[in-house]
Amino acid sequence: NKQYGTWILASESTFLEAGEEFVGRKLDRVRVVGINEPVRLYEIVDFRNEISREKMESLEVFAQGLTLFEQREWQEATRHFEKVLEIIPGDGPAQFYISRCEKFEKKAPPENWDGVFNLSLK
């Protein structure tokens, strides 16, 4: 949670099991310590019946940015994450991905990078 600026993270299977009453935001695919198979992380954002229109809009823009990020379109992804910050100032995951995009613009990951990040800490 600390690195993404989130409160609640869950694996994709846990998020899907939680049901439709929760709204989540798709984040990285990661390999955790001791497990070789990557898992998709989700931020649990809010209850579906309580989330604001602005927050839902920001999640849609973020999802577009994440898709661009995973396609290595760093500048376009950055524009989407910056738009998220216009809607929800201080959004942790948007700030995190802007920083990562800036890093990858300077030094791209290897061509054979599969988009998965290896976590060394729990």
Salt bridges, closest charged atoms under 4 A:
ASP28 OD1 - ARG100 NH1 2.78
GLU43 OE1 - ARG25 NE 2.76
GLU54 OE2 - ARG53 NH2 3.12
GLU70 OE2 - ARG40 NH1 2.67
GLU76 OE1 - ARG79 NH2 2.79
GLU76 OE2 - HIS80 ND1 3.86
ASP91 OD1 - ARG25 NH2 2.85
ASP91 OD1 - LYS55 NZ 3.53
ASP114 OD2 - ARG31 NH2 2.76
